[in-house]
């Protein structure tokens, strides 16, 4: 889905997404990443929901957002609370939703000037070229 440009173009804005990729300011990414409004997108070393570890969320906690929007892939999945402890102790809120909803929500909160972080899981699928 393509999204319309807005006055937030000088920030890191989700400009398009589909099941296997996301565009940030019209630059396409096909791997998991962390997006903050005023920082270039960063690779996030997660390729599957089942691989999530506390260390992945500790990396996010170090960036000190007010709220984390976690895009869990094609469907909504909830992260085990034990993995989110580094965020909880800092009183950083976490919302889990499918990746498409997460992209839309990030853009809205970013446009409102919120200190939001998008943690987007883009699961790597094997195309089965045998």
N, C-alpha and C positions, 0 to 999 in steps of 0.2 A: 504494500500500500504506500503510495506517495503522500506525503504531507505537504501542506502549503507553507511557504516561507513566511516569516514574520519579523517583527522588529528585534527579535532575540538572536539574529544571525551572527552577532559577534560572540555569542556563547556557543558551547557545544550542544547543538540541537539535533534531535533525531529527525532526519528528513525523509526517511523511507525505511521499511522493514518488510521481511517476509519470513517464512519458516526457517530459513537457513542463513540469513544475513541481516545486517542492519547498516544503514547509512547515517553517519554523523557528519553534518554539514556537507552532504553529497559525496563523502568518502566512504566507500563500501568496506565493511569488515565481515569476515565469515568465521570468526572465533570469539570466544567469550571475552568480555571486556568490562572495564569500570569506566563510567563516564561521570564527570563533574562539570558543572557549567563553565568554569573558568580555567580548566586544565585539559590538555590534550588527552584523548581516550588512551587508556592503558590496558594492555593485555592482562587477562585474568586467567591463570593457569588451571582452568577447570574445563574438562571436555564432556563430563556426564554428571548428572545430578547425584548419582551414587558415590561419586568421588569427592564430594564436598567434605571439607575438614574444618576444624576450628581455626586453623592457620589462615584459611582463605578469608574468614571474617575478621581475623586480627589485622590482616592487611588493610581491610576497609576501615576498621576502627582507627587506625593510625592517620587516616585522612580526615577524621573528625567531622563528618557530616551531621546535620540535625536529624535527617531521616534517610533511610536506605530503601530504595525500591528494588526488590529482587525479582527479576524476570526468570522464571523457572523453566523456560522452554515452551514447547507447544501447548502444554497443559499446566494448570495451576497445581503446584506442589508446595508443601510447607517444609521449611528447614527445621530440623530437630532443635529445640531450645538450647540444648547443651552446646551446639555449634555456635550459637549466637551470644554466648556469655560475654565475650569481649565487648560487644555492642551494648548489651544490657547494663553492664556495670558503669558504662559511660552515659547511660540514659539516651542512647541513640535508638530511635524507633525503626522498626523494620516492617515493611509490608510485602507480602509474597503474592505474586499474581503471574499469569502466563506472560510470556515475553512481549506479546503485542500490546496487552493492556499496560504493562510496565513502561513501554516506550511512550505511550500516550500520556500516562500519569506523570512521568518524568518531565516531559515537555510542559505540561500544565504547571507543575510546581516550580520548575526552573523559570518559567515565564512570570511567575509571581514573585520572583526574587528569593525563593527559599534556598537554603543550603542543602540541596538534595544530591544524592549519589545514586546512579543507576548501576546495579550489578546485574549484568545481562549474561545468562547462560545460553550459549549457542552450542548445542550438543553436536559433536562430530558424528556424522553418519557414514557408515561404510557403504560405498556404492556397489560393492560386490563384483567388481570387474575381475572375473575369474577366467 
